[in-house]
Amino acid sequence: MDAVQSAPPGTALYVHLPFCAAKCTYCDFFSLPAAGQDLDGVLEALLAEARMRAPQQPRTVFLGGGTPSLYPAPAIARWLDALDDLIGWRESATEVTAECNPESLDAHKAEALLEAGIQRLSIGFQTLDPKRLELFGRVHTPAMSFAAFQNARSAGCERLSVDLIYAAPDQSDEDWRRELETVLLLAPDHLSAYNLTIEPGTAFARWHARGDVQSLEEEVELAQFHSARDLCRQAGLHAYEISNYARPGQECRHNIGYWQNAQYVGIGPSAVSKVGNRRFGNPRSIEPWKRPVLRGESAAEWGEELDGPARLGETWWLGLRLGVGLSAVEARERARWSPLDGEPDRAEATAEELLGQGLLERDGERFRLSERGLPLADGVGRRFLAP
Ligand code: SF4
């Protein structure tokens, strides 16, 4: 593929560290069990890719994966220092996040990550039920999740997030409420609660196709969605996005950028970037990504130009996920495109139609999902995308 466009200073940076202790049964991210893999080689290649095309002075940096906390802290610290020499993130970034898993966040690691400049830790609890942890292929216990959380707090982390999954097979609303209440007692600053989705190619999808696991009934899933909203609100965490809750000021700025359809650069295998009007992505495999970047060449294996109407549609699709919603003017600004004078704004017309159907509501100029539209967010958002 042709050389990729470089992003303007300040653009958000995502770094994909692809290794995990084991592969979770529901996960379709590009991630591999770490045993026998060349962990240092990936860090070296990430730096080579950063040298080519990471944005200068990024506003936010997000280490995701995979399990970034699986790396030894000194290796992450050295890598972040080298990245700072290249792009000066220490001066510019208002938020630096690392995703962590309980089995690799002991007290020493938590301290060292904060010392290295990471400000925000996001810990994958997923569930507190030991049987469900096993079903999910997780390698930690609930006790390890609590310990990781306390380790992060004791190390001085003031921006601590917990990830949970609901709508698992056989999970009742009472089960879910109990788990969530227990997690909220820890007083996390942020919480992500995603419903379990069955992704093609995962172990879960195979079990589901064989009839070994059943999807949860829709009514139970809906009850769990509302339970999450109620319990989080009572705990002082507002729903700033469909699946994300935060204390005021603790929202994830990096992810808000995605929902506002801002530009971002992703480095690492499988990472996607959006720069200007172009979206492109790296291979979901280590070697085909590593070889070109070590030669100083782009690893991107696919790319697409997004025209004005496509950008506008995506801006609505993403923006309606946010609790504050968006106005038609904001959508056009974020998409950097408006219909020609005299031509209708089709996206705004779709929003008016959804308003009429009771799936959106209006607050001044802003549209947002109504109570009825909230659980149908995906379907509602897709109405803005080209068929
Ligand atoms: S730890 Fe996260 S990235 Fe790794 S396999 Fe599990 S869900 Fe996927």
Boltz pocket constraint, residues with backbone or C-beta under 6 A from the ligand:
constraints:
  - pocket:
      binder: B
      contacts: [[A, 19], [A, 20], [A, 21], [A, 22], [A, 23], [A, 24], [A, 27], [A, 28], [A, 29], [A, 31], [A, 65], [A, 66], [A, 67], [A, 101], [A, 124]]
      max_distance: 6.0
